[in-house]
Amino acid sequence: MSTLNVVLPFGSSLLSFVFAALVFDQWWQRRHSFQLVWAIGLLWYGISAGTEFLGGAFGWNGGLYRVWYLIGAFFVASYLGAGTIYLLSKSRFGYFAGATVLLGGVLSLLFSHIADKGGAPLYPGSPTAGTVAFLIATAGGIAIIAATAVRRGLVGHIAMAVLVIGSLGVAYLTLTAPLAAPGWAVDPGTHVPVGTAFPGYVRVLTGPFNIAGALSLVFGAIYSAYVYMPKRKVMRAKIRTPVLAQLYGLAAVTINLLASLPGAVSALVTGRLNSRVPATLLIALGAFIPGVTSGLNRFGVTWSFFLGEFLGVVLIFAGFLISEEVFRNVRLGPTLWSRRASTTD
């Protein structure tokens, strides 16, 4: 286990940095906002995994542990999710993204006020932090939803502004919070880092970041796959009432996606499937796996944490390489590889 605690984070960190450099180069060529934000998110991924490598190889200390928690618990998923919001900002995806921010705020409020089985606060000292997180997430989520309704070009910018403001706040709290002795915490059996050394008021703040980011990345990828796959539309009727229309739209996409899967499989076998469909499904799976393993880490199941992190970046990398939306060519100085535009786009 100790060898894997070094090898897997090292592999995740190295691949993330290479990946971030490639995506940043694509942004430099094409100047799409989502590519720049994704590159930043991948850079955070590499730094987070790098702290895990250093901690496993040379031992943890308070500074390394703070950086690990700040970036891994707050920045990685949220910035990758923000990139997805930019990518889909012209669609109605902003309604879903805003709802995930609201959900994260509600969960922060809930966990900051609930008690364990013995009646003690689950996260002592966190009610104020949870309430503030809820208010900020509510304002941000409503702003994203409103922009989706009236001016979709602002959706990505609003989401990014909320994220940057929140990032500054949690950075201050994480870097100044008192840590329980010895200044870091790892699982005694697996030696995987856990967040229990931080006070409760820091730990309850992760919801609006991780939940919104992970859900936006996973479901944004699934939605993109639905857009480009051959579709069988079981639900077609339109609802005029705005709120009901959005709920109906979510249900329609879900049901039509499931009904379209057999046709997509057939198109894949015969070579007629748009390359963006398998690409985005790989991205969705790559975001889902570390989302599950990091959630399990919070509840004491730590053995899968580094493995999930490594599989996540490998699958997302594979999906991005397939996707024309991200990579048109790869270059190190001169162009080394280029692809033709898909005729089915």
Secondary structure, 3 states (H helix, E strand, C coil): CCCHHHHHHHHHHHHHHHHHHHHHHHHHHHCCHHHHHHHHHHHHHHHHHHHHHHHHHHCCCHHHHHHHHHHHHHHHHHHHHHHHHHHCCCCCHHHHHHHHHHHHHHHHHHHHHCECCCCCECCCCCHHHHHHHHHHHHHHHHHHHHHHHHCHHHHHHHHHHHHHHHHHHHHHHHHHCCCCCCCCCECCCCCCECCCCCCHHHHHHHHHHHHHHHHHHHHHHHHHHHHHCCCCCCCCCCCCCHHHHHHHHHHHHHHHHHHHHHHHHHHHHCCCCCCHHHHHHHHHHHHHHHHHHHHHHHCCCCCCHHHHHHHHHHHHHHHHHHCCCCCCEEECCCEEEECCCCCCC
